[in-house]
Amino acid sequence: MEIINNFSEIFLSVWSRGILGVDIFQILIGILIFLVFLIFRGLISKIVIKKLEIISKKTTNKLDDTFVRSLEGPARFLPIVLGFFIASYYMTFTSEGRDVVDTINRTLITILIFWVIHQVIEPVSYILSGLDKLLTRELIGWIIKSLKILIFILGLAAVLELWGIKIGPIIAGLGLFGVAVALGAQDLFKNLISGILVLVEKRFKIGDWIQVEGIIEGIVEKIGFRSTTIRKFDKSLAIIPNFQFAENAVINNSAKNNWAISWIITLQYDSTVDQLKTIRDEIEAYINSSEDYDTKVGVAVRVDKFSDSSIDMYVRCFTKSNSWSEWLSVKERLAIEIKNIVEKNKASFAFPSSSVYIEKK
């Protein structure tokens, strides 16, 4: 009996002291409370969030859809915060243990607050999209990413402060480290500033066909902090540092209103003056009467100069369409028409040639 009594005393002592001075019965009740909130967390994701998604899809506005999706994570994290808070305050801790538990609760609440702020930034991008006349879509993306990084850093600093970790010395150390990095990463900052200038000045956007003489030509797929990704017409991918677009002339072919046709037509020297005038007038009349050309921009058809092997006629006009494929079709029709006009007037095209004279002695 004495052994049983000793065992009972030890068992009751362990039961009452529990873990860290907390009664085991209280711990079990606390775990039960936490499990109830975990079940409630599952209900939130399966019922509440799904219901909100169905309601938001019925509207034509995408803002509420994005808002619901962005707050899904914090909404599922909220029952965990509440469950731990209620369970911890049901249990009786020592003064030191209570301080640790309070710090954990403050940490969870701080994470929840900054997580909500971090997620709400995403729907803000739809509000900023209304400022497309001032800000490009890519620049808005940069602003959103920068704000998210800033919120993450502030949240991390707040959590570290709760645990007594001073961020002042860390910031000072990062400042010295930043100076050292800046000295060795001048190209990185140059590309970053160049990328910002490209977006602010709206030189091009994703999907544009751009050309940098002697460097690259293709379709813009991504504008990053350091570089821009361009898909060339052979389907290869090129990563170009952003400073190239700040230091060189960028031709944005997608922004063209009119595609130019500029040709030199070479005619033989035996062409008469009447033939030259007739060919000139008929080419100009064809361009002015065709629906393919924007005559308001300007049409030029003139005998230009006497070359070594030909009389050169200059033809310059602009298509109405800004489509590259349509431009090729218009060029083809013009080339065929010019050939018909030249042949109809009994003239011939010249080609490079030279004459050799042999002197008789």
ChimeraX attribute file (.defattr): number of C-alpha atoms within 10 A of each C-alpha:
attribute: neighborCount
match mode: 1-to-1
recipient: residues
	/A:1	6
	/A:2	7
	/A:3	8
	/A:4	9
	/A:5	10
	/A:6	11
	/A:7	12
	/A:8	12
	/A:9	12
	/A:10	12
	/A:11	12
	/A:12	12
	/A:13	12
	/A:14	15
	/A:15	16
	/A:16	15
	/A:17	13
	/A:18	15
	/A:19	12
	/A:20	12
	/A:21	15
	/A:22	18
	/A:23	19
	/A:24	17
	/A:25	13
	/A:26	18
	/A:27	18
	/A:28	13
	/A:29	15
	/A:30	21
	/A:31	16
	/A:32	14
	/A:33	19
	/A:34	22
	/A:35	17
	/A:36	14
	/A:37	21
	/A:38	19
	/A:39	12
	/A:40	17
	/A:41	19
	/A:42	13
	/A:43	14
	/A:44	18
	/A:45	15
	/A:46	11
	/A:47	11
	/A:48	14
	/A:49	18
	/A:50	15
	/A:51	12
	/A:52	14
	/A:53	17
	/A:54	11
	/A:55	13
	/A:56	18
	/A:57	12
	/A:58	9
	/A:59	11
	/A:60	9
	/A:61	11
	/A:62	12
	/A:63	16
	/A:64	17
	/A:65	19
	/A:66	19
	/A:67	18
	/A:68	20
	/A:69	16
	/A:70	19
	/A:71	18
	/A:72	17
	/A:73	15
	/A:74	18
	/A:75	18
	/A:76	18
	/A:77	18
	/A:78	19
	/A:79	21
	/A:80	19
	/A:81	20
	/A:82	18
	/A:83	21
	/A:84	21
	/A:85	21
	/A:86	15
	/A:87	20
	/A:88	22
	/A:89	13
	/A:90	14
	/A:91	18
	/A:92	15
	/A:93	18
	/A:94	11
	/A:95	9
	/A:96	10
	/A:97	14
	/A:98	15
	/A:99	12
	/A:100	14
	/A:101	17
	/A:102	16
	/A:103	15
	/A:104	19
	/A:105	18
	/A:106	17
	/A:107	20
	/A:108	19
	/A:109	18
	/A:110	17
	/A:111	20
	/A:112	19
	/A:113	14
	/A:114	20
	/A:115	20
	/A:116	17
	/A:117	18
	/A:118	21
	/A:119	21
	/A:120	18
	/A:121	18
	/A:122	20
	/A:123	19
	/A:124	15
	/A:125	17
	/A:126	15
	/A:127	10
	/A:128	17
	/A:129	15
	/A:130	11
	/A:131	12
	/A:132	11
	/A:133	9
	/A:134	13
	/A:135	17
	/A:136	19
	/A:137	20
	/A:138	20
	/A:139	22
	/A:140	19
	/A:141	18
	/A:142	17
	/A:143	15
	/A:144	19
	/A:145	14
	/A:146	12
	/A:147	16
	/A:148	20
	/A:149	13
	/A:150	13
	/A:151	18
	/A:152	17
	/A:153	13
	/A:154	13
	/A:155	21
	/A:156	15
	/A:157	15
	/A:158	18
	/A:159	20
	/A:160	14
	/A:161	13
	/A:162	15
	/A:163	13
	/A:164	8
	/A:165	13
	/A:166	13
	/A:167	14
	/A:168	10
	/A:169	10
	/A:170	10
	/A:171	12
	/A:172	11
	/A:173	11
	/A:174	13
	/A:175	12
	/A:176	11
	/A:177	11
	/A:178	14
	/A:179	11
	/A:180	11
	/A:181	12
	/A:182	13
	/A:183	9
	/A:184	10
	/A:185	12
	/A:186	11
	/A:187	15
	/A:188	17
	/A:189	14
	/A:190	15
	/A:191	23
	/A:192	19
	/A:193	16
	/A:194	22
	/A:195	25
	/A:196	20
	/A:197	17
	/A:198	20
	/A:199	19
	/A:200	15
	/A:201	12
	/A:202	16
	/A:203	16
	/A:204	23
	/A:205	21
	/A:206	15
	/A:207	14
	/A:208	17
	/A:209	21
	/A:210	21
	/A:211	17
	/A:212	15
	/A:213	11
	/A:214	7
	/A:215	10
	/A:216	17
	/A:217	20
	/A:218	22
	/A:219	23
	/A:220	19
	/A:221	17
	/A:222	16
	/A:223	24
	/A:224	19
	/A:225	17
	/A:226	20
	/A:227	21
	/A:228	21
	/A:229	19
	/A:230	25
	/A:231	19
	/A:232	15
	/A:233	11
	/A:234	7
	/A:235	10
	/A:236	9
	/A:237	14
	/A:238	17
	/A:239	15
	/A:240	17
	/A:241	21
	/A:242	26
	/A:243	22
	/A:244	18
	/A:245	23
	/A:246	18
	/A:247	9
	/A:248	12
	/A:249	11
	/A:250	17
	/A:251	17
	/A:252	17
	/A:253	20
	/A:254	16
	/A:255	13
	/A:256	13
	/A:257	13
	/A:258	19
	/A:259	20
	/A:260	16
	/A:261	17
	/A:262	13
	/A:263	14
	/A:264	15
	/A:265	17
	/A:266	22
	/A:267	22
	/A:268	15
	/A:269	17
	/A:270	12
	/A:271	16
	/A:272	11
	/A:273	9
	/A:274	10
	/A:275	15
	/A:276	18
	/A:277	12
	/A:278	15
	/A:279	23
	/A:280	21
	/A:281	13
	/A:282	16
	/A:283	19
	/A:284	18
	/A:285	12
	/A:286	15
	/A:287	22
	/A:288	17
	/A:289	10
	/A:290	11
	/A:291	11
	/A:292	19
	/A:293	24
	/A:294	18
	/A:295	17
	/A:296	10
	/A:297	11
	/A:298	11
	/A:299	17
	/A:300	15
	/A:301	20
	/A:302	19
	/A:303	19
	/A:304	14
	/A:305	12
	/A:306	13
	/A:307	12
	/A:308	12
	/A:309	16
	/A:310	20
	/A:311	22
	/A:312	22
	/A:313	19
	/A:314	17
	/A:315	19
	/A:316	16
	/A:317	23
	/A:318	23
	/A:319	22
	/A:320	20
	/A:321	17
	/A:322	17
	/A:323	15
	/A:324	14
	/A:325	10
	/A:326	15
	/A:327	21
	/A:328	13
	/A:329	12
	/A:330	18
	/A:331	17
	/A:332	12
	/A:333	12
	/A:334	18
	/A:335	13
	/A:336	10
	/A:337	16
	/A:338	18
	/A:339	14
	/A:340	11
	/A:341	18
	/A:342	20
	/A:343	13
	/A:344	11
	/A:345	14
	/A:346	9
	/A:347	19
	/A:348	16
	/A:349	16
	/A:350	16
	/A:351	12
	/A:352	9
	/A:353	8
	/A:354	8
	/A:355	6
	/A:356	5
	/A:357	6
	/A:358	6
	/A:359	5
	/A:360	4
	/A:361	3
